[in-house]
């Protein structure tokens, strides 16, 4: 189990959460978006939330600003979180707009709120679990999508709730976070999404 748990820290790394949320959205929104448009949406989000951050990671590591993809040190989180915030702003202003994809737009607004809060906390040397922030925001979003489109997604919701516990256990096993940091991350991710639910449900 000790060897298996760390795997989930990589599978549910915060960098992949936006892509996962997008796939869920596109799957449940099947009757409203044509396949070509789905591909464009997916590629845009993949490039902006995964490929660009990975390139920035290598740049920052080469510059000595961060030393690992997990960004364990609080002092090293400021630049990545700030850059991530700018990338989300570009996404919601230029591509995933409220008039075209409102559900996904509000998911990214929630992600922006969480990221900015985590950034602010880093200036006070408080470390929030970005993994918990990501998986909890995804869980709330899937619950919201299920209610919004009135579809049965019980298995997926139960799986994600279970994954919240698995990811938390993984982070503890890797000694990456304290219990308090995990709770802070969980609250940042879930509460931000919950606050915006009423705007699109």
BELVENWO-V204117 format. One line per field, one symbol per residue. ss: DSSP state (a for helix, b for strand, c for the rest). psi: psi as a letter, one per 20 degrees, with the letter a starting at -180 (. if undefined). Layout:
ss=???
psi=???
//
This chain:
ss=caaaaaaaaaaccaaaaaaaaaaaaaaaccccccaaaaaaaaaaaaaaaaaaaaaaaaaaaacccccccccccaaaaaaaaaaaaaaaaaaaaacccccccaaaaaaaaaaaaaaaaaaaaaaccccccaaaaaaaaaaaaaaaaaaacccccaaaaaaaaaaaaaaaaaaaacccccaaaaaaaaaaaaaaaaaaacccc
psi=hhhgghhhhhgkqhhighgghgggghgikhiipqhghggggghghgghiggghgghghghhhijhqiqiimhpghihggghghhghhgggghhhfmrhhgmgghghghgghgggghghgghhijkppqohghgghhhgghggggggggjlqokgggggghgghggggghghghikhqrhghgggggggggggghhigiii.
//
